[in-house]
Amino acid sequence: MAQRRKTATLEMVAERADVSMKTASNAVNGTGRMADKTRDRVLAVVEELGYTVNIAARNLTRGRTDSITLAVPTLKAAYLAELAEAVVETARDMNLVVYVTKYRDDGENGSQRFLRQFTTQLTDGLLLSLSENETLDEPSFDVPYPLVCFGTRNTYQRVDRVTTDDVADARTATEYLLARGSSSIAVIGAHSPFNPRAIATADEGNAELRTRGIAEALQAAGRPLDPRLVGVTGYDWTIGAGFRTALALIGSGIPFDGLVCLNDGLATGAISALRESGLQIPADVQVIGFDNVEESAFLAPPLTSMDSRIEWIARTGLERLVMRIDGIPDAPLNLLAHSQVIARGTTRT
C-alpha cells in the first residue's frame, strides 16, 4: 500500500528553509521585511512541500473571517440586485467574501428581527439595506457588531448610512423635464396621497423624499404639484404597478406632459401604458425614472433616468464597514450620493 504523504506544515517549511517561524509566516503571507533571496528560498520550499495556508486557522488566530454579510429585503427589485452585485464585486477587490441573504420584508419589523438575531460567528460585520416597509427606532441599532446601512428610511444617528440624496435628485429630475418644455408634471410611485401642507418628518423614505423634491422644484417654477397627478402605488414599485397607475392617470382626463417615475420599474410600465394609449414619447409626454438599472437603456424608447451611483454606494458602504470592523473610532455619518441625469430617448434634447 502506498504511504500517505504527510501534510506540510509551516514549521516544516521554516525548518527546510532554515528560517524562523515568523520569517516563514511573513514570506507566505507577503508581509514583513526580508531579503529577496530569503523570501524566494521560503517560497521555493512552500512549492516543494505543497504547503497551503490554513485560512480557517489563520482567521481564528486573527479573530477575523475576511467576510461580511449583506442583507436585503428582496432580490427581485432590479436596484437591489445590482447593488448586491456591486457589493460582491467591490468586496472581491478588497479581498473580502460577501454572503448575501434576505430578511422577511413583511412590514412587521422583519429588519428589526434580523438585526436582533444576526451574529458575527461566520462573518465580521453586516451591511443592511433598510426596507421602505418599516420604520425602526434608534435603539434597534444598538447592536454588538459592526453595522452599516443602505437606504433612506429615517435619518438614524447611531449607525453609518450610505444612500442617495433623494430630495435633491428629484428636484434635478423635475427641473430637467421643465427645461425641456414640460409644464404639467405627474408622478408615479407615491406611498400615500400627496398633501402639499404635510410637514417633513424624520422617517420619510425614498417615495416621500422624492415626491417632496418634485414638489419643491415645481413650486419654485410657479407650477405647484397637482395632488390629482400623484399616482399612489403603496410599496409596489413594479412594472405592473407603473402600467396600471399610468393608465389611471391618463384615464382621469387631467392633462400632463411630463412624468416622473420614482424608479425605473415603474417607468417601464408607464411607458407601455402611454404607448398603448396612443401617446408619443417624448413628443406628448416626457418620462424620467430613477436608479438607471441596466434594462433602462434597452427600452423602446430608451429611458432617461437618474443614475444612483450604485458602485459609489457599494464601495463607500464597504469602506465604512471595514473601518468599523477594524475598530477605528469615528462618529456615524450619513453619506449621500448625488445622482446625475442619464439622458436617453424618453426626454427631448
N, C-alpha and C positions, 0 to 999 in steps of 0.2 A: 504494500500500500504506500502511495506517495505521501511523504511527510508534509504536513501543512506548514506553509511559510509563516513565521512569527510576524505578527503585526508590528510595523515600525513605530517607535515612539520618539518623542522629541529628545529624550535622554539618550537614545541610541544615535540619533543624528549628531548631538553635541559630542558624544564620545568619539564617533568615527571621524568627525571634522576637527577634533582636538580643540574645541572651544567650550566656553561656559554655557550653561543652560540659557542664561539671559541673552547671550550673543546669538545662540541658535534661534531663540524665540524672535529676537529683533530681525534677524535675517529672513525668517519665514514670513513674518508679518509686515516686512518692509518698513520697519521703524528703527529708531536709534541710529547712531553714527558708528561707522566701522570702515576699514579699508575695503576697497572694491574686491581685492583678491580674497579677503576673508569671507565676504558675502557670497562671492562666486563659489568658494570651496564648500560652504554650507549648503548652498542650493544644489550643487552637484551631488552631494551626499543625499539630500532630500529625494532627488530623482533616482539615484541608485537604489535606495532602500524602499522607494514607493511610499514615502511618508505623506500623510494627508492631515490637514488641520482638523481637529475635533471641534467643530463650530459650537456644538451644544455645550461642551465643557468650557470652552473659552468664554462663551457668553455667560455661563453660570458664574464663572470667576469674576467677570466684569460687572455682573448684575444687569446685563442688557441682553435683549434678544435681536436688536437691529431690525425690528419690525414694528409696524403700527397698525391700528385698526381704523378703517373709515366706515362710519355708519350713516346710512341714508334712509329716508322714508320709503323710497321706491327707486327702481332702476328702469321703470317704464318711461319716465319723463326723459326726453332727449337731453335736456340740460344736465340733469344729474348723472346720466350715463356718460356724457362727455367729461363732466367734472371728475368722475371716478377714473376714467381713462387717463386724464391729465395727471391726477394724483399718483396713479400707479407708475406712469412713465417718468414723472419728475422724481419720484422716490427712487426709482432704479438708478438714476444719475447720482443720487445721494447715497447709494449702497444700502438702501432700505427696502424691505419687503412690506407690501401692503395687503392686509386681509380686509376684503370688502364684505360688509354684511348689511342686512336690512333690519330696521326695527318696526314694530307694528304701528302704523300711522292711522289710528282709528279715532282720533280726536279725543281720546280719553287718556292722555298722559303717557302715550307709548314711548316717547323720547325720555320722559322723566323716569319711567321704569328701567329703560336701558341704561341711563346714567347711574342709577342705583345698583344695578346688577353687574355692570361692567367691572372687570378686574384686569390687572396688568400681569397676570400669571403667564400669559402667552405672548403678549406684545407690550411695548414700552409706553404707549400713550394712545389717545383717542382723538380723531378728527370727527366731529359730529355735524352733519348737515341738518340744521333745525327745520322742523316741519312748519308749514304755514297753517297747519290744522290745530296747533296747540300754542298756548301761552304758558311759559314756565316762570316760576317765581325765582328770585335771586338765590335763596338757599339751595335750590336744585343744583347749583353749580359749585357748591362746596363739596368737592369730591377729592379723594385721596390719591389722585393720579393726574398726570399731565393731560390737559384738555384744551383744544382749540375748536371754535365753532365756525361753520359756514352758515350764511343765511341772515335774513333781515328781521326776523320776528324778535322784537324787543331790543333795546339798547342795554345789554347787560354790562354791569360794572365789575364783575368778578371773574371774567374769562375773556381771553383774546377772541375777537370776532373778525372774520375776513369776509367781505361781501361787496356788492355793488352799491353805488350812490344812486338809489332808485329815484329820488325826487329830482336831482339834477339831470339824470339821464332821461327821465320822462319829459322834463322841460325841453331838453335838446331835441328829442324826437318830435315833439309838438311844434316847436319853432321851425324845424326842418320842413314839415308839411306846410306851415303857414307861409314860409319864404318861397314856396313853390306853387302858391296860388290857392291852396285850400282855405276856405273861410268858415266852414261849419264842420267841426270835428266830432266824431263819435268814438266811443271807447268800448272795447270788449275785454272782459276778464275781471270785472269788479266782484268782490266778495259779497257786497251788500249795496242797496240803492245809494246813490250819491247824494249827500247832504252838504250843500255849499257852506252851511254855517257850522259844520262839525269842527270841533277843536282837535288838533293833532294830539295823539296820545303816545305813550312810550311803547305800547305793544303793537304798533302798526307793522304789518308785514308787507311783502312785495306789492300786493294789489293796492292796499291803501296808500302806500308811499308813491307808487307810480301814478295812481289816479290823482293824488294831490299835486304832483308835479305837472301833470297835464292841465289841471285846473288853474294852477298858478301861471303857466305860460299863456293860456287863453285869456285869463283876467288881465294880464299885462298888455295883451294885444287889443283889449277892449271888446273881446268876444267871449263872455262868460260861458263856461261849460253848461250845456243844457242837460239837466238830470235825466230827461227822457231819452237822451242819446248815450247813456251809460248802460251798456249791456251787462247784466249780472249773470255770472256763471257759478257763483259759490266757489268751491275749491276745485272745480272741474276745469282744468286748463288744457283739455284735449282738443284734437282736431274736430271731433263731433260737436263739442260744445261751441267751438268757434263757428261752425257751419250753422247750427240751429240759432245761435244768438244773432248772427249777421242777417239771417232770413227774417227774424223777428224785427230787427231794426229797420230793414228795408220795408217790411210789411206795415210798419207803423205810419208810414207816409210822411214822416218828418225828414226833410232833406238833409243830407250830409255829403260832403265831397272829400273828406279825409277820415281815415280810420286808424286809430292807434290800438293795436292788439298787444296785450300785456305779456304774451310770449309767442314764440314762432308757431307752436302747435295751433293756437287759436287763430293766428293769421292764416295758416294753411287752410283751415276750414272756412274762414271768412272769404278768402279768395275764390274758393269753389262756389260759395253761395252768391257772391257778386256776379260771377260769370254765368251761373245758372239763371240769374235774374235779368240777364241781358245788359249788365253794366260793364263798361270798358275800364280796364285798369292799365295805366293811371289816368286816362283821359277824363273819366267820370268820377272816379274815386281813387285817391292815393292811399296806399296801405304801408304801414311800417310795423315791424314786430320787435321783439326783444330776445336776446340771447345769441343770435346768429349761429344757430346749430347747423351742422353740415348740410342737412337737407334743404335749407333755405335757398341755397344757390341753384338748386335744380328744380324749383317750382316753375310753373308757367303762368305768368312771368316770374322770373327770379325775384325773391323777396328782399326788399330793403329792410335791414334790421340793425338794432343796437347791439354791437359786439360787447359781450360781457367780460372779455379778457379772462377766460377760464384758466389759461396757463398761468397768468399772474396770480390769480386767486389760489390755485393749487400750490404753486411754489411758495407764496407768502405764508399760506397756512402751514405747510410742512416746515418751513424755516422757524416759525414761531413755536411749533410743537417740539422740534428738536431742541430749541433753546430751553423750553420748559423741562424736557427730559434731562437735559444737562444741568438743570438746577440753577440756571442763570437768573438772578433776581431782576425783575422788571415789572412795572405796573401793567395791568391788562390794557390792551389797545383795541380800538375799533378802527380797522384798516379798510379803506374804501377804494374800490377800483372805479375809475371814471371811464364809462363806455364811450364808444365813438360810432358814428353812423357808417354802416357799410351800404353804400348806395347801389341799388340794382333796379330792376325793371318795374317795380310797383310804385315808384315815385318818378316825378318829372325831373329832368336835368336842369 
